[in-house]
Amino acid sequence: MRYAASMRGVVVGLLLAASAVGAQEPEGYLGIAFTCPLKRIEDASGVRVIHLAYPAVESVEPGSPASLAGISAGDTILAYDSVDVVNHELSLTRMLRPGRRVRIRVRRNGSIREVQVRVAARPTTYIEEPVGTLHPRFMGPILALPSPDQIGAAGAALIRTNDDLLAALGAPKGSTGVLVVHVTQGTPAEASGLRAGDVVLSAEGHNVNDPESLAQLIALPPGDAVTLRVYGNHRVRTVTLRPL
């Protein structure tokens, strides 16, 4: 058995197939590129994932099953086949079988809707590419492998800081926090006013020391909002993350 993308993974992928040594690869795909911290498990039974937060859709492959079903960038995925995605093991090998219909519950602009997506056969243009940033250059349906250094949450890419980095950024003396290195358009992070270069100091009054903890604190279930204390541009401010 092989584990990947554990608590520190950021995945930008297209919910199709993972290339795994000894694992049975899924034969189909949906065409959804998303960011989300997750745990990925690969063994002889196939490829399974456990989402640690609700996936934020980064982009949808034109002409893909997800695109035809009406899923679009900025959506938040809440459930597959009526099963909440957070902290539930999902077998990609079983779900992504060509011809199978998958019910996907998404949140868009505060409204929740469910769409049915018919899994298509994996295109021959499928490639696998490591993630260096949250915006790799897509060449057909990509399932990107996790970065060990970034966590994605609510559309923001986060990295760990240390005392020297915080001092260089001018953060308040003695503070802890995580650095925002990228904010994706159309996500709760962008809507809240978070910007690349901000340091998130606390969430809901809890000091944060690492991206993993922050990602779990700001996982956005439907209807919830999370208040963050943020340092950026030489001042401390408060921002509120709300589901879109």
Secondary structure, 3 states (H helix, E strand, C coil): CEEECCCCCEEEECCCCCCCCCCCCCCEECCEEEEECEEEEEECCEEEEEECCCCEEEEECCCCHHHHHCCCCCCEEEEECCEECECCEEEHHHHCCCCCEEEEEEEECCEEEEEEEECEECCCCCEEEECCCCCCCCCCCEEEECECCCEEECCEEEEECCHHHHHHHCCCCCCCCEEEEEECCCCHHHHHCCCCCCEEEEECCEECCCHHHHHHHCCCCCCCCEEEEEEECCEEEEEEECCC
